Amino acid sequence: MNKRAQAGSVATFLLLMAVFIIFYVLLIPPPERQALLGNGEKTPETAETSAEGELLLSAFPGEVFPLRQGQLVRNLGSITLFSKVGKEVIDLASVLSLKSKFFGSDTKTLFFKIDNPSTIEGANLVFFVNKAGDDIKIELNGFEIYDAGLNQNSLPINLPANLLKESNNLRFIVKSGFFSNQYEITDVKVSLTKKLEKKIASRSFSLTEGEKKGVERATLSYFVNCLSIEDQGTITIFLNDKLLYSDFASCDVDFQNLDIPLNKLKTGFNSLEFRIDSGDYVVDDPAIILEMAERNYPIYNFEVDDSVYRVLFNQCYDSCVFDCERECSSTLCLGECIDDCSDTCNTGKAVLVLRFAGNERKVAAITINEFELNIDTFAPLYEADITGFLRRGSNSIKIIPKAEFEIQTLQIFAG
C-alpha cells in the first residue's frame, strides 16, 4: 500500500473515531457528560475539597425535601402497663411413692425453680392422696413445714413465701415404725400467687432545632385500653421529667389529646414516661403531633469567635472597629459601621462545602444570616466563598431545598 493510501486510511479511522466519541458524549447521562467536558463539576471519585483551616461547622443533613406537611407526627409505639395478681402452677411429679419399714425410712426429693421470688405473695403444695400411711414429714429448702398424718383434708399445704428461692427443693420423708408406712400421692404441683408489675414505661422522640423553632402547637395523642375494669387506677405522664398529666384512667372512651406546653419541649431527644399505681392497661397508638407554623427547613448554628474572625479580617479590622466605637453614638450606627469594616478588611477566607449523594439534580437556596446563595448542580460537591456573609459571634445557615436530594455533609472552614 502506498503512502497516500495509508494516510487516507488513517484519516478515515480518525473521522470515525471522532463521530463515535461525539455520539457517546451525547448519549451519556448529564452528570457524567458535565464531568467529562470539565464544566467545573467533579466526579464522585475526585470530589475532594481543597478548603482548609479551622472547621466551624460539620453537620449531616441527610435527605431534604422541598415541602413539609403542616403537621409532623412522631409515632411512639404501644405501651403495656399493669399491676395485678396472677397465678402460676408448677408441675413436680405425676406419681410419688414412699414406703418405710421397721428398720428404715424412705425419702424423695423434688426440685423446682421460681423467677423473681420477691414477687411471690403466696404458695401452696397440692396433690392427691391415693394411699396414706402414718406420719409424713415435708421440708422446704431444709426447713420443716409439715409433720403429721396426711389425707386429702390436710391439703393444700402452705409453703412460706419467705423460704422460697430461685432454686428450691421439697423433701418428703416417711418415718420408720413398727409397721410399714406407705404413701402414694399423684399430680404433685406447686401453686403460686404472684404480684405482676410493670408500672413504668418510657418512650422518646427527637426534634431538630429547626423543628423546635417551627412548632406552633404540640399534642400527645393516645387511647387507653383497660384490660381490667375492676382495678382501675391513675395514669401519670411526665415529659422530660416534668409532670404533664395525672388523672384516673379513661378506659375505652376515646382518644386522649393532651396539649404540650412548648416550653417543655427541647431540641434533641425528649423523653416521655408513663406511670400507673394499679390496673392493667394497653396505651394504644401514642403519638406526638406537631403543628408547624412554617415550612420546616434544616437550620444549623455556628460560632465565629474573635480568634477566627481575626484570621478572616486582618489588623485593619481592629482599627476600623476602634474608629466605629469612637465615632458612633448609637447601636444602629455601630452595627452598620462594623459591617462596613467586615467588607473592607477581609483577608482570610471562609468556605462552605456541601457533599451530596446520588446523581440527581440538586436545587436549593442556602441562607447564611441575611445573605443567600442559590445552588443548581448535578455535581457531588459544591463549594462557595462565604467570607462576606459571616459576622462575629453567632451565625446561622439554613437550607431551603427546591428538589429532593441527600446532603451527606455540610461543612464550613475558616482559614
MOBEL-V871541 format. One record per residue. RES is the residue in one small letter. PHI is phi in whole degrees, -180 to 180 (NA if undefined). OMEGA is omega in degrees with one decimal (999 if undefined). D_CENTER is the distance of its C-alpha to the mean C-alpha in Angstrom with 2 decimals. Layout:
# MOBEL-V871541
{{RES PHI OMEGA D_CENTER} {RES PHI OMEGA D_CENTER}}
This chain:
# MOBEL-V871541
{{m NA -178.5 77.51} {n -79 -174.5 78.78} {k -66 -179.4 76.76} {r -65 179.5 76.68} {a -66 177.7 75.21} {q -63 179.2 72.59} {a -63 178.9 71.56} {g -65 178.6 71.28} {s -64 179.1 68.99} {v -64 -179.2 66.68} {a -64 178.7 66.55} {t -63 179.0 65.73} {f -62 -179.8 62.92} {l -65 178.1 61.43} {l -65 179.0 61.70} {l -64 178.6 59.92} {m -64 178.9 57.20} {a -64 178.3 56.72} {v -62 179.2 56.52} {f -61 -179.3 53.94} {i -64 -180.0 51.77} {i -62 179.4 52.04} {f -63 179.8 50.96} {y -63 -179.5 48.06} {v -63 -179.1 46.80} {l -70 -174.2 47.15} {l -89 -176.9 45.29} {i -73 -179.3 42.17} {p -58 -176.9 39.01} {p -55 -178.8 39.07} {p -60 179.2 36.49} {e -67 179.9 38.46} {r -66 179.4 41.71} {q -65 179.6 40.69} {a -65 -178.4 39.67} {l -66 -177.0 42.94} {l -83 175.4 45.10} {g 74 -178.9 43.54} {n -88 178.4 42.53} {g 81 -179.2 40.47} {e -98 -179.1 37.41} {k -107 176.0 36.04} {t -76 -179.2 35.06} {p -56 -176.4 31.66} {e -69 -176.4 33.45} {t -115 -175.8 35.05} {a -80 177.5 32.44} {e -113 -177.3 32.43} {t -80 174.0 32.79} {s -98 -179.8 35.80} {a -64 179.7 34.19} {e -146 -178.6 34.38} {g 115 -178.3 34.25} {e -74 179.7 31.65} {l -84 -178.9 28.10} {l -89 -176.8 27.31} {l -153 172.7 24.04} {s -139 -177.0 21.62} {a -138 -178.1 18.76} {f -129 -173.7 17.02} {p -62 -177.9 17.21} {g 74 -179.5 16.67} {e -68 174.3 18.02} {v -123 -173.8 20.12} {f -132 -177.5 22.05} {p -71 -178.1 25.38} {l -134 171.6 24.54} {r -118 172.7 21.78} {q -65 177.5 22.20} {g -71 -177.6 23.34} {q -135 174.9 20.48} {l -107 -178.2 16.72} {v -123 174.0 14.85} {r -112 178.4 11.26} {n -78 -171.3 11.56} {l -106 -178.4 10.00} {g 92 -175.5 11.81} {s -60 -175.2 15.04} {i -128 176.1 15.70} {t -109 179.7 18.75} {l -134 -179.4 20.68} {f -157 170.9 24.19} {s -147 -171.0 26.98} {k -150 177.2 29.97} {v -108 179.6 32.72} {g -126 -179.8 32.86} {k -111 173.8 35.50} {e -141 179.2 35.47} {v -118 179.3 38.55} {i -113 177.5 39.10} {d -78 -179.2 42.01} {l -108 -178.4 44.21} {a -162 176.3 47.40} {s -83 178.1 49.38} {v -141 176.8 52.75} {l -135 -178.4 53.74} {s -115 178.1 57.45} {l -134 -177.3 59.10} {k -150 177.6 62.81} {s -126 177.2 64.89} {k -130 -175.4 68.61} {f -58 -173.4 71.09} {f -98 -179.0 70.21} {g -172 178.0 66.40} {s -104 178.7 63.10} {d -127 -176.5 60.24} {t -132 172.9 56.54} {k -133 -179.4 53.36} {t -123 177.5 49.79} {l -118 -177.0 46.61} {f -117 174.4 43.07} {f -155 -179.3 39.77} {k -119 179.0 36.21} {i -133 172.1 34.00} {d -84 177.4 30.25} {n 52 179.4 29.59} {p -56 -178.4 33.24} {s -67 -179.9 32.34} {t -88 -177.5 31.29} {i -77 176.7 34.79} {e -102 177.8 36.95} {g -169 179.9 39.92} {a -148 179.6 41.27} {n -135 172.5 44.49} {l -99 -177.9 46.44} {v -129 176.8 48.00} {f -170 174.5 50.42} {f -107 178.3 53.73} {v -97 178.0 57.00} {n -88 179.7 59.30} {k -142 -176.1 61.84} {a -121 176.4 62.29} {g -107 178.6 64.40} {d -84 -175.2 65.06} {d -61 173.4 62.57} {i -136 179.3 59.12} {k -114 178.5 56.73} {i -125 178.7 52.93} {e -119 174.5 50.69} {l -115 179.9 46.91} {n 51 176.1 45.55} {g 88 179.5 49.09} {f -108 -179.3 49.77} {e -72 179.4 52.44} {i -120 -180.0 51.29} {y -157 176.7 54.33} {d -156 -178.5 58.00} {a -174 170.8 60.42} {g -67 -172.2 61.74} {l -135 170.4 59.23} {n -145 -173.6 59.42} {q -63 -179.9 57.20} {n -74 -179.1 57.78} {s -81 -173.1 56.24} {l -96 -4.8 52.78} {p -79 178.0 49.93} {i -100 -177.2 49.87} {n -71 173.6 47.33} {l -106 -177.3 45.01} {p -58 -176.1 44.20} {a -62 -178.4 40.43} {n -72 177.4 40.91} {l -93 -175.9 42.37} {l -79 178.4 39.48} {k -132 176.9 37.25} {e -64 175.6 34.71} {s -112 -173.4 37.72} {n -130 173.0 40.88} {n -137 175.0 44.44} {l -111 -178.1 47.13} {r -115 177.9 50.69} {f -103 -177.2 53.61} {i -128 173.3 57.08} {v -98 -173.7 60.38} {k -75 174.7 63.13} {s -78 -179.5 66.48} {g -164 179.8 69.59} {f -67 -179.8 73.14} {f -122 178.5 71.97} {s -63 179.6 69.17} {n -115 -170.7 65.86} {q -132 175.8 63.65} {y -128 169.9 60.34} {e -137 178.9 58.42} {i -123 -177.0 55.12} {t -130 178.3 52.65} {d 50 -179.3 49.06} {v -78 -176.5 47.90} {k -141 168.9 44.47} {v -113 178.8 42.35} {s -106 -175.4 40.91} {l -111 168.4 37.98} {t -108 -172.5 36.78} {k -118 172.2 33.18} {k -90 -177.2 31.06} {l -104 -175.9 27.67} {e -140 162.2 24.89} {k -145 -169.0 21.24} {k -95 -178.8 21.58} {i -136 174.8 18.15} {a -143 -176.7 14.68} {s -121 172.7 11.48} {r -139 179.5 8.77} {s -140 174.2 6.61} {f -148 -175.9 6.79} {s -122 175.8 7.78} {l -132 171.7 11.39} {t -75 179.0 13.42} {e -62 178.8 16.75} {g -65 177.7 18.60} {e -63 -179.9 16.74} {k -59 -179.0 17.28} {k -71 -175.3 20.90} {g -89 -176.7 21.44} {v -74 176.0 20.41} {e -99 177.8 23.66} {r -152 179.1 22.54} {a -127 -177.3 19.40} {t -137 169.6 19.54} {l -100 -178.6 17.73} {s -116 178.4 19.17} {y -164 178.5 19.43} {f -127 -178.8 22.23} {v -98 175.6 23.48} {n -104 -177.6 25.14} {c -90 -179.7 27.46} {l -90 178.1 28.48} {s -143 -178.3 31.18} {i -69 -175.9 33.15} {e -65 -173.9 35.51} {d -110 -176.1 33.02} {q -92 -176.4 31.27} {g -129 -175.5 29.53} {t -108 172.5 27.42} {i -108 178.9 23.80} {t -121 -177.1 22.36} {i -126 175.4 19.16} {f -115 173.0 17.87} {l -118 -178.1 15.76} {n 51 176.4 14.92} {d 68 176.8 17.62} {k -117 -176.5 20.13} {l -62 177.7 21.91} {l -108 -174.0 21.21} {y -164 173.2 23.25} {s -157 -179.4 25.48} {d -169 175.4 28.03} {f -61 -178.9 29.42} {a -63 175.9 27.35} {s -91 -169.9 28.52} {c -81 169.9 28.88} {d 51 -177.7 28.92} {v -95 -179.4 30.17} {d -168 176.0 28.01} {f -63 173.4 24.62} {q -89 178.8 23.95} {n -128 -177.8 23.05} {l -102 174.3 22.38} {d -70 179.4 22.79} {i -103 174.2 20.37} {p -58 -174.3 22.33} {l -64 179.6 21.04} {n -74 175.8 21.66} {k -87 177.7 19.00} {l -85 177.5 16.25} {k -144 175.9 15.17} {t -69 -177.0 13.99} {g 95 -176.8 10.55} {f -81 173.0 8.12} {n -117 -177.0 9.98} {s -113 173.3 10.21} {l -112 177.7 12.36} {e -125 178.0 14.56} {f -104 179.4 17.07} {r -132 173.2 20.27} {i -132 173.4 23.56} {d -103 177.0 26.95} {s -163 177.9 28.37} {g 107 -176.6 28.22} {d -144 -170.4 26.31} {y -137 163.3 23.80} {v -124 176.6 21.18} {v -90 -173.6 19.17} {d -91 172.0 18.98} {d 50 175.8 17.15} {p -69 -178.0 15.38} {a -154 170.7 14.31} {i -97 -179.3 14.26} {i -112 -177.1 17.13} {l -113 173.5 17.91} {e -90 -174.8 21.49} {m -93 -179.0 21.90} {a -76 -179.6 25.21} {e -152 177.1 25.45} {r -59 -174.4 24.02} {n -99 -179.5 20.67} {y -111 -179.8 21.33} {p -63 176.7 19.51} {i -127 179.5 21.15} {y -130 179.3 21.13} {n -108 176.7 23.26} {f -152 -175.8 25.23} {e -108 170.1 28.20} {v -117 -176.7 31.69} {d -82 -174.4 33.38} {d -61 -177.1 37.12} {s -65 177.7 37.37} {v -68 -177.6 35.58} {y -63 179.5 37.61} {r -71 174.0 40.82} {v -68 -178.6 39.93} {l -77 -175.7 39.64} {f -127 -169.1 42.62} {n -74 -173.0 45.61} {q -63 178.6 47.99} {c -64 -179.3 49.50} {y -67 179.7 46.37} {d -62 178.9 47.00} {s -66 -180.0 50.60} {c -65 178.9 49.66} {v -63 177.9 47.30} {f -59 177.9 50.11} {d -65 179.2 52.48} {c -62 -178.5 50.04} {e -64 -179.4 49.71} {r -80 -173.1 53.49} {e -93 -174.1 54.30} {c -91 178.0 51.67} {s -108 180.0 52.16} {s -129 179.0 49.12} {t -65 179.8 45.36} {l -62 178.8 45.44} {c -62 -178.2 48.16} {l -63 179.9 46.38} {g -63 179.7 43.15} {e -66 -180.0 45.12} {c -65 179.6 47.26} {i -66 175.3 44.37} {d -61 177.1 42.86} {d -64 176.5 46.27} {c -60 179.8 46.14} {s -62 -178.1 42.92} {d -71 -172.8 44.71} {t -96 -172.1 47.84} {c -115 -175.4 46.62} {n -73 176.5 43.71} {t -128 176.1 44.37} {g -80 -176.1 40.98} {k -147 172.3 38.43} {a -110 -173.9 34.79} {v -124 171.9 33.21} {l -91 179.7 30.21} {v -125 176.0 28.85} {l -118 173.6 26.62} {r -112 -175.9 25.77} {f -111 171.8 25.10} {a -110 176.9 24.19} {g 87 -176.7 26.61} {n -106 -177.9 30.19} {e -74 -179.7 29.85} {r -73 178.3 31.29} {k -111 -179.7 29.28} {v -127 -178.1 30.53} {a -163 168.3 29.16} {a -107 178.7 30.38} {i -113 177.1 29.09} {t -103 177.2 30.02} {i -121 -169.6 30.43} {n 56 -179.6 31.48} {e -98 -177.9 34.29} {f -101 -176.5 35.07} {e -138 171.0 34.00} {l -116 176.7 33.89} {n -116 -178.2 34.00} {i -113 173.1 32.66} {d -152 -171.8 34.05} {t -152 169.8 33.78} {f -101 -171.9 33.15} {a -71 178.1 32.81} {p -81 -176.3 29.74} {l -138 176.2 30.42} {y -132 177.5 31.40} {e -129 177.4 32.98} {a -151 175.0 34.61} {d -79 -177.5 36.54} {i -118 -176.3 35.03} {t -55 -176.3 37.14} {g -71 -178.6 38.95} {f -91 -172.1 35.79} {l -89 175.3 34.50} {r -137 179.8 35.46} {r -68 -179.3 35.45} {g 97 -173.7 32.46} {s -80 177.0 29.44} {n -131 177.8 28.91} {s -138 176.2 26.52} {i -130 -175.0 25.97} {k -128 179.8 24.89} {i -105 177.2 24.48} {i -116 -175.5 26.17} {p -71 175.1 25.93} {k -117 173.2 28.86} {a -152 179.2 27.72} {e -94 179.1 24.56} {f -159 -176.9 23.73} {e -118 174.2 21.25} {i -102 -179.2 21.46} {q -71 179.3 20.43} {t -142 172.7 21.36} {l -127 -177.5 23.01} {q -135 174.1 25.21} {i -129 179.5 28.08} {f -111 175.4 30.79} {a -132 -179.6 33.74} {g -175 999 36.89}}
